[in-house]
Amino acid sequence: MSLFLGEEQIRERLHYRDLIPALRQAFVDYSAGRIQQPLRPVIAVPGQEAWFSVMPAVMGDVMGAKLVNVFPGNSHLGLPTHLALIALFSAKTGELIAILDGRLITEMRTAAASAIATDLLASKHARVLAILGSGVQARSHWEALRTVRDFDEVRIWSRNPDHAEAFAIEIGAFAGSAEEAVRGADVVVTVTNSPEPILKGEWLKEGAHVNAVGAVGPKRRELDAAAVRGAFVVVESRVSAAAEAGDLLLAGVPADAELGELLAGRAVGKRAWSVYKSLGIAIEDLAAAKLVV
């Protein structure tokens, strides 16, 4: 008998302590060629600044797909901007195992992947965290990154100063300008809906690590060219990055490595700083869904 698992049931069962190891193994298997995952189709929704996508994969003993809707305008309506449904099947019989609400899984697996990248690429002595953004992903990244580093100081910037101040008060952080947040920070997270750069390379200190999360699509970016060109660049999937990573495409910079390659022991290149360009791929959703089930 198949299950339907709603967000509250998932919240009770999904924890970063379990999710991060599950995603580590999924990334290793993907980069080793043990997972089948095509590039996702992305369809613009007529009359809306929104898009719909189908994200399928076959992964070990399970297969499935996430159906995801991204409606940035929902933030003005008090609704989530990312809404999704995940269907999980047996890869042995094709039988339906479960249908899961995908909103919280998307939120948490995105932050968990950034935590993996941070653990791989940031200084072991990283103490200052800068978060550019103040929405759902800002909060989930604050929670997830604290599982891999002990931060003494957190700095917040948002395009909405009131939201930045409220978030800073909520977590005991400092709210200021983007430059004030980034200069001297050991780890930087960009989680905004901005289509234009909000992070300049000239602000980054040597040895910093950046998780670039918010911009998805070949014409959107949160990082300027200098921030990318000075970096050792890591992605989940080279195929996905070549089609969707505007931060890299607009700067004319290819990915240096996949997360799975680094996790399997590939050496990290020497650059001024590192950038993990997050796009979100289907194996993250299936690994999380399987863990919940």
Order of alpha helices (4+ residues) and beta strands (2+ residues): beta-alpha-alpha-beta-beta-beta-beta-beta-beta-alpha-beta-alpha-beta-alpha-beta-alpha-beta-beta-alpha-beta-alpha-alpha-beta-alpha-beta-alpha
